[in-house]
Amino acid sequence: MHPAPSVILFSTLSGLGFGLLAFLGLGVLQPTGMGAFIWFFIAYALAVGGLISSTFHLGRPERALKAFKQWRSSWLSREGICAVVALLVMGLYAIGAIFLGTHWTVLGVVGAVLSVLTVFTTAMIYTQFKTVPRWHNITTPAMFLSICIAGGALLAGQVTLAIPLLILAALAQLAHWVVGDKALEASGTDMGTATGLGDRGTVRAFEPPHTGTNYLLKEFVYVIGRKHAAKLRIVAMGLMVVAPIVLLALTQLASVSGTADHVLAALAVISHLVGVFAARWLFFAQAEHVVGLYYGKR
Amino acid sequence: MTTLPTSTDRKLGLVIDLDTCVGCHACVISCKGWNTENYGAPLADTDAYGANPSGTFLNRVHSYEVQPANDAPAQLIHFPKSCLHCEDAPCVTVCPTGASYKRVEDGIVLVNEADCIGCGLCAWACPYGAREMDAVEKVMKKCTLCVDRIYNENLPEEDREPACVRTCPAGARHFGDFADPDSNVSKLTAERGGMDLMPEMGTKPVNKYLPPRPKDRDRSEDVDILAPFLEPVAAEPTGFLGWLDKALTTMPGGKS
């Protein structure tokens, strides 16, 4: 699949933003006044920034409001509604925290659940596609949700929570890679079933339908970068999980001062964000759409 | 409304005969022509005369080589592919705006281009590559089964079928109602073992493909029965050419 930067940015930034909103809503940290404003500003900048970025991959962004209509069948529609409701509920909660100095517990918990649910709906957009076997399994939502929660804990400065959650996210990401690498073969779909000619011999693409490229090849048969996939996976995992855990462990040392603490935590967040970005790039670039089989490619 | 109808009154679709298709691409061209001039946004071409031409097509013809396991001769099969108007169309349910829909009256899957936001998810959901985002209009294009021809009373009756079917010089494409067991397409499917593409995807395609008849034996060594009566071809040159051959052979360096 074509790794569109707008979509990768969206899932990376919004995932982290909604993760932070979840921790704020659950009252794990309870800032008030200016402190609360800064926390909520960061969370909203990430979540809303990601959502805005996602509209750039639309052919007709001016019609984006129409996308809220089909929640009965469409995960994209559900995602849009969930995101807006989560942001509204958490917005009310933020007003209480910033201006009134109170934390409306029930509202916060509802907002936190909706925030996590938004990330779940994002994951389900990809998971629903039978046409992309690498995505069509439980490891996709497990990976999106665990990374969202781990990122939220990391950004919220919850060191003791973040370390085990990051390890959990690493396991989910690894599972997604291990299961995904075998998914196309396991799906049973090949050139034989695609053409219906498989039972009469070995099918080979002899001539493509066109001499140039087309939308299908550009969107679904993206093969650039697969050569370096193994190295990129190591880089992604290192930046997303290993480096943040090491940096967080350093902050726990008694000799580290308060300022250095903050610098290390900020570095951990940045490293994590870059790592997730790399992993999400691979999520798309490595995904094989079955339409590639018609072109003898995958 | 992008939930699918539980059943449709008619099931209009195509039968494509892989035994008959000669791979001439006439259906591709007639489809492009009709659908650029009629229903919805025109099918764009970008850089049409440049180094990297690309364009939107609703029908494309692949060619495959099938090599049987028993060393029988390979078969070349031309393979036209367009929207299969699936009964369980995954492209319809993913649409967030309701632009994609399947008609209750005849089962045709269409896009309301005024509602399409160009998110591309319907193309992602389609295993067959039947939907293409138009590079200029930025909306999703797909086969309409020539909905603006088949019911068009301004056209002569023989033209009220999809452009690809109307134009096919080999008679490899057939249009009809699969819900009617006595229709031409239902009969062809039953007689010739019409098959689904990627049945494991659970899309229940309406369009059926008729498998190519197998080649019964290797004919490459066959000799025409009249061959013995043909004048034999001289293995050795005679006359002037014979003299020239000898003369050149005796010249220095001519032996090799």
Boltz contact constraints between the chains, C-beta under 6 A:
constraints:
  - contact:
      token1: [A, 58]
      token2: [B, 117]
      max_distance: 6.0
  - contact:
      token1: [A, 58]
      token2: [B, 118]
      max_distance: 6.0
  - contact:
      token1: [A, 58]
      token2: [B, 119]
      max_distance: 6.0
  - contact:
      token1: [A, 59]
      token2: [B, 118]
      max_distance: 6.0
  - contact:
      token1: [A, 59]
      token2: [B, 138]
      max_distance: 6.0
  - contact:
      token1: [A, 60]
      token2: [B, 117]
      max_distance: 6.0
  - contact:
      token1: [A, 60]
      token2: [B, 118]
      max_distance: 6.0
  - contact:
      token1: [A, 60]
      token2: [B, 138]
      max_distance: 6.0
  - contact:
      token1: [A, 63]
      token2: [B, 117]
      max_distance: 6.0
  - contact:
      token1: [A, 64]
      token2: [B, 117]
      max_distance: 6.0
  - contact:
      token1: [A, 66]
      token2: [B, 97]
      max_distance: 6.0
  - contact:
      token1: [A, 66]
      token2: [B, 115]
      max_distance: 6.0
  - contact:
      token1: [A, 67]
      token2: [B, 96]
      max_distance: 6.0
  - contact:
      token1: [A, 67]
      token2: [B, 97]
      max_distance: 6.0
  - contact:
      token1: [A, 67]
      token2: [B, 117]
      max_distance: 6.0
  - contact:
      token1: [A, 69]
      token2: [B, 97]
      max_distance: 6.0
  - contact:
      token1: [A, 69]
      token2: [B, 98]
      max_distance: 6.0
  - contact:
      token1: [A, 70]
      token2: [B, 2]
      max_distance: 6.0
  - contact:
      token1: [A, 70]
      token2: [B, 96]
      max_distance: 6.0
  - contact:
      token1: [A, 70]
      token2: [B, 98]
      max_distance: 6.0
  - contact:
      token1: [A, 72]
      token2: [B, 3]
      max_distance: 6.0
  - contact:
      token1: [A, 73]
      token2: [B, 2]
      max_distance: 6.0
  - contact:
      token1: [A, 73]
      token2: [B, 3]
      max_distance: 6.0
  - contact:
      token1: [A, 73]
      token2: [B, 93]
      max_distance: 6.0
  - contact:
      token1: [A, 74]
      token2: [B, 94]
      max_distance: 6.0
  - contact:
      token1: [A, 74]
      token2: [B, 95]
      max_distance: 6.0
  - contact:
      token1: [A, 74]
      token2: [B, 96]
      max_distance: 6.0
  - contact:
      token1: [A, 76]
      token2: [B, 96]
      max_distance: 6.0
  - contact:
      token1: [A, 76]
      token2: [B, 121]
      max_distance: 6.0
  - contact:
      token1: [A, 77]
      token2: [B, 96]
      max_distance: 6.0
  - contact:
      token1: [A, 129]
      token2: [B, 124]
      max_distance: 6.0
  - contact:
      token1: [A, 129]
      token2: [B, 125]
      max_distance: 6.0
  - contact:
      token1: [A, 130]
      token2: [B, 201]
      max_distance: 6.0
  - contact:
      token1: [A, 131]
      token2: [B, 127]
      max_distance: 6.0
  - contact:
      token1: [A, 188]
      token2: [B, 200]
      max_distance: 6.0
  - contact:
      token1: [A, 189]
      token2: [B, 198]
      max_distance: 6.0
  - contact:
      token1: [A, 193]
      token2: [B, 198]
      max_distance: 6.0
  - contact:
      token1: [A, 194]
      token2: [B, 198]
      max_distance: 6.0
  - contact:
      token1: [A, 195]
      token2: [B, 64]
      max_distance: 6.0
  - contact:
      token1: [A, 196]
      token2: [B, 195]
      max_distance: 6.0
  - contact:
      token1: [A, 196]
      token2: [B, 197]
      max_distance: 6.0
  - contact:
      token1: [A, 196]
      token2: [B, 209]
      max_distance: 6.0
  - contact:
      token1: [A, 197]
      token2: [B, 66]
      max_distance: 6.0
  - contact:
      token1: [A, 200]
      token2: [B, 66]
      max_distance: 6.0
  - contact:
      token1: [A, 201]
      token2: [B, 66]
      max_distance: 6.0
  - contact:
      token1: [A, 201]
      token2: [B, 67]
      max_distance: 6.0
  - contact:
      token1: [A, 201]
      token2: [B, 68]
      max_distance: 6.0
  - contact:
      token1: [A, 202]
      token2: [B, 67]
      max_distance: 6.0
  - contact:
      token1: [A, 203]
      token2: [B, 64]
      max_distance: 6.0
  - contact:
      token1: [A, 203]
      token2: [B, 66]
      max_distance: 6.0
  - contact:
      token1: [A, 204]
      token2: [B, 65]
      max_distance: 6.0
  - contact:
      token1: [A, 206]
      token2: [B, 63]
      max_distance: 6.0
  - contact:
      token1: [A, 206]
      token2: [B, 64]
      max_distance: 6.0
  - contact:
      token1: [A, 206]
      token2: [B, 65]
      max_distance: 6.0
  - contact:
      token1: [A, 207]
      token2: [B, 63]
      max_distance: 6.0
  - contact:
      token1: [A, 209]
      token2: [B, 60]
      max_distance: 6.0
  - contact:
      token1: [A, 209]
      token2: [B, 61]
      max_distance: 6.0
  - contact:
      token1: [A, 209]
      token2: [B, 62]
      max_distance: 6.0
  - contact:
      token1: [A, 212]
      token2: [B, 53]
      max_distance: 6.0
  - contact:
      token1: [A, 212]
      token2: [B, 54]
      max_distance: 6.0
  - contact:
      token1: [A, 213]
      token2: [B, 54]
      max_distance: 6.0
  - contact:
      token1: [A, 214]
      token2: [B, 54]
      max_distance: 6.0
  - contact:
      token1: [A, 215]
      token2: [B, 132]
      max_distance: 6.0
  - contact:
      token1: [A, 215]
      token2: [B, 133]
      max_distance: 6.0
  - contact:
      token1: [A, 216]
      token2: [B, 129]
      max_distance: 6.0
  - contact:
      token1: [A, 290]
      token2: [B, 127]
      max_distance: 6.0
  - contact:
      token1: [A, 291]
      token2: [B, 129]
      max_distance: 6.0
  - contact:
      token1: [A, 294]
      token2: [B, 62]
      max_distance: 6.0
